[in-house]
């Protein structure tokens, strides 16, 4: 399987496989020594499983590589445990060669790698909308309109997080699984500007990556 992955990835022409590991412990050691940009991590391995290896790599390296979990098993516990451990993506081994290459490129760019159906599962598990921290919510009169002066939960959450209007707008589009290029086209701004906005959003939210930002956006009514 590793030999096949190496052949696929190096055929892309714009990436190099710098190392391989057959156990979780070897993966942690290799990541520390080689400092890769992206790690494709299995789940079931000898000595240490991929979830624990992911957790250790993320904790030990600064900056840590983006980790894409590649597994045979489409199981919710693997998905959620991997994301909680710090993985930036989740891919099944039956994905085609183009999908694997794309996954590594997406992870290297700092984007989240979650298929739409996986995103829905993450949101349903972790991101039920909640009231704002100060308890302020919008209210409606008998006619269904908002009371004067009331603010919607997304406005409260945006202010609490210190996001500008533009940053909140970018976050909403990130939560729709749009790439930086797609957001740039939607907002008629440069892709470098979008990247700056996304970086500011992650910093203000204290989010490690776009996956965490998506969860935050849905949990706080920003998407």
C-alpha positions as CSV (number, residue, x, y, z in Angstrom):
1,X,0.0,0.0,0.0
2,X,2.8,2.4,0.9
3,X,4.6,1.6,-2.3
4,X,1.5,2.4,-4.3
5,X,1.0,5.7,-2.5
6,X,4.6,6.7,-3.1
7,X,4.2,5.9,-6.8
8,X,1.0,7.9,-7.1
9,X,2.2,10.9,-5.1
10,X,5.6,11.2,-6.8
11,X,3.9,10.9,-10.3
12,X,2.3,14.3,-9.5
13,X,5.6,16.0,-10.2
14,X,5.2,18.7,-7.5
15,X,5.8,16.7,-4.4
16,X,8.4,14.3,-2.9
17,X,7.8,11.5,-0.5
18,X,10.6,12.0,2.1
19,X,10.0,9.0,4.2
20,X,7.8,6.0,5.2
21,X,6.9,4.3,8.4
22,X,5.3,0.9,9.2
23,X,4.3,1.6,12.8
24,X,2.9,4.5,14.7
25,X,6.1,4.9,16.7
26,X,8.1,5.0,13.5
27,X,5.8,7.6,12.1
28,X,6.3,9.9,15.2
29,X,10.1,9.5,14.9
30,X,10.1,10.0,11.2
31,X,8.0,13.2,11.4
32,X,10.3,14.6,14.0
33,X,13.4,13.9,12.0
34,X,12.2,14.7,8.5
35,X,9.8,17.6,9.2
36,X,7.4,16.9,6.3
37,X,4.7,19.3,5.2
38,X,2.1,16.6,5.1
39,X,1.7,13.1,6.7
40,X,-0.6,10.5,5.3
41,X,-1.5,8.5,8.4
42,X,-3.1,5.1,8.7
43,X,-5.2,4.2,11.8
44,X,-4.6,0.5,12.5
45,X,-0.8,0.0,12.9
46,X,1.5,-2.0,15.3
47,X,3.0,-0.5,18.4
48,X,0.9,2.7,18.3
49,X,-2.2,3.4,16.4
50,X,-2.5,6.4,14.0
51,X,-4.7,8.4,16.3
52,X,-2.1,8.5,19.1
53,X,0.7,9.0,16.5
54,X,-1.2,12.0,15.2
55,X,-1.7,13.4,18.6
56,X,2.0,13.1,19.4
57,X,3.2,14.6,16.1
58,X,0.9,17.6,16.5
59,X,2.1,18.1,20.0
60,X,5.8,17.6,19.4
61,X,6.4,19.6,16.2
62,X,6.1,23.4,15.8
63,X,5.0,24.1,13.2
64,X,3.4,20.7,12.9
65,X,2.7,19.0,9.6
66,X,-0.8,18.7,8.2
67,X,-2.0,15.2,8.8
68,X,-4.4,13.4,6.5
69,X,-5.8,10.2,8.0
70,X,-6.1,7.5,5.2
71,X,-8.0,4.5,6.3
72,X,-10.0,1.5,5.0
73,X,-12.6,2.0,7.7
74,X,-15.3,4.7,7.3
75,X,-16.1,4.7,11.0
76,X,-17.3,7.7,12.9
77,X,-15.1,6.9,15.9
78,X,-12.0,7.0,13.7
79,X,-13.2,10.2,12.0
80,X,-13.9,12.1,15.3
81,X,-10.9,10.8,17.2
82,X,-8.6,11.7,14.3
83,X,-10.0,15.3,14.1
84,X,-9.8,15.6,17.9
85,X,-6.2,14.5,17.8
86,X,-5.3,17.3,15.3
87,X,-5.7,15.7,11.9
88,X,-6.5,18.1,9.1
89,X,-8.3,15.6,6.9
90,X,-9.9,12.2,6.5
91,X,-9.7,10.1,3.3
92,X,-10.6,6.5,2.6
93,X,-8.1,4.1,1.0
94,X,-10.5,3.4,-1.9
95,X,-10.1,7.0,-3.1
96,X,-8.8,7.3,-6.6
97,X,-5.2,8.5,-7.4
98,X,-6.4,12.0,-8.2
99,X,-8.2,12.2,-4.9
100,X,-5.0,11.2,-3.0
101,X,-2.9,13.8,-4.9
102,X,-5.5,16.5,-4.3
103,X,-5.8,15.6,-0.6
104,X,-2.0,16.2,-0.1
105,X,-2.1,19.4,-2.1
106,X,-5.1,20.7,-0.1
107,X,-3.5,19.8,3.2
108,X,-0.2,21.4,2.2
109,X,-2.1,24.6,1.5
110,X,-3.5,24.6,5.0
111,X,-7.1,23.8,3.9
112,X,-9.4,21.3,5.5
113,X,-9.9,18.0,3.7
114,X,-13.4,16.8,4.4
115,X,-15.9,15.5,1.9
116,X,-19.3,17.1,2.1
117,X,-20.9,14.1,3.7
118,X,-18.1,13.9,6.3
119,X,-18.5,17.6,7.0
120,X,-22.2,17.0,7.7
121,X,-21.3,14.3,10.2
122,X,-18.8,16.4,12.0
123,X,-21.3,19.3,12.3
124,X,-24.1,17.1,13.5
125,X,-21.8,15.6,16.1
126,X,-20.0,18.7,17.4
127,X,-21.6,21.8,16.2
128,X,-25.2,22.1,17.4
129,X,-26.0,25.8,17.5
130,X,-25.6,27.3,21.0
131,X,-26.5,30.6,22.6
132,X,-23.8,33.3,22.8
133,X,-21.6,33.4,25.9
134,X,-23.3,36.4,27.4
135,X,-26.7,34.8,26.9
136,X,-27.9,37.4,24.5
137,X,-30.2,36.1,21.7
138,X,-32.5,37.6,19.2
139,X,-36.2,37.9,20.1
140,X,-39.3,38.2,17.9
141,X,-42.6,39.9,18.4
142,X,-46.0,38.4,17.5
143,X,-45.5,39.6,14.0
144,X,-42.3,37.6,13.7
145,X,-40.1,40.6,13.5
146,X,-37.1,41.3,15.7
147,X,-37.5,43.7,18.6
148,X,-35.7,47.0,18.0
149,X,-32.1,46.9,19.1
150,X,-31.9,43.1,19.3
151,X,-28.9,41.4,17.7
152,X,-28.8,38.0,16.0
153,X,-26.6,35.3,17.4
154,X,-24.2,35.6,14.5
155,X,-23.6,39.3,15.2
156,X,-23.1,38.6,18.9
157,X,-20.6,35.8,18.2
158,X,-18.8,37.9,15.5
159,X,-18.3,40.7,18.0
160,X,-17.3,38.4,20.8
161,X,-14.6,36.8,18.6
162,X,-13.3,40.1,17.4
163,X,-14.1,39.4,13.7
164,X,-14.5,42.2,11.3
165,X,-17.5,42.0,8.9
166,X,-15.3,40.8,6.1
167,X,-13.6,38.1,8.3
168,X,-17.1,36.9,9.3
169,X,-18.1,36.8,5.7
170,X,-15.0,34.8,4.8
171,X,-15.7,32.4,7.7
172,X,-19.2,31.7,6.4
173,X,-17.8,30.8,3.0
174,X,-15.1,28.6,4.6
175,X,-18.0,26.8,6.4
176,X,-19.5,26.1,3.0
177,X,-16.3,24.1,2.2
178,X,-15.1,26.8,-0.3
179,X,-11.4,27.0,-1.1
180,X,-9.5,30.2,-1.0
181,X,-9.7,30.5,-4.8
182,X,-13.5,30.0,-4.7
183,X,-13.9,32.6,-1.9
184,X,-11.7,35.1,-3.9
185,X,-14.0,34.7,-6.9
186,X,-17.1,35.0,-4.8
187,X,-16.0,38.2,-3.1
188,X,-14.0,39.7,-6.0
189,X,-10.8,40.0,-4.1
190,X,-7.3,38.5,-4.5
191,X,-6.6,35.0,-3.3
192,X,-3.7,36.3,-1.1
193,X,-6.2,38.7,0.6
194,X,-8.4,35.7,1.3
195,X,-5.5,33.8,2.8
196,X,-4.8,36.7,5.1
197,X,-8.4,36.9,6.2
198,X,-8.5,33.1,6.9
199,X,-5.3,33.4,8.9
200,X,-6.7,36.2,10.9
201,X,-9.9,34.3,11.5
202,X,-8.0,31.2,12.7
203,X,-5.9,33.3,15.1
204,X,-8.9,35.2,16.5
205,X,-10.9,32.0,17.0
206,X,-7.9,30.1,18.5
207,X,-8.6,27.4,15.8
208,X,-5.8,25.2,14.7
209,X,-7.2,24.7,11.2
210,X,-10.2,25.2,8.9
211,X,-12.0,22.2,10.3
212,X,-12.0,23.7,13.8
213,X,-13.2,27.0,12.2
214,X,-16.1,25.3,10.5
215,X,-17.2,23.7,13.8
216,X,-16.9,27.1,15.5
217,X,-19.0,28.8,12.8
218,X,-21.8,26.3,13.0
219,X,-21.8,26.1,16.8
220,X,-22.0,29.9,17.1
221,X,-24.5,30.7,14.4
222,X,-22.0,32.2,12.0
223,X,-22.8,29.8,9.2
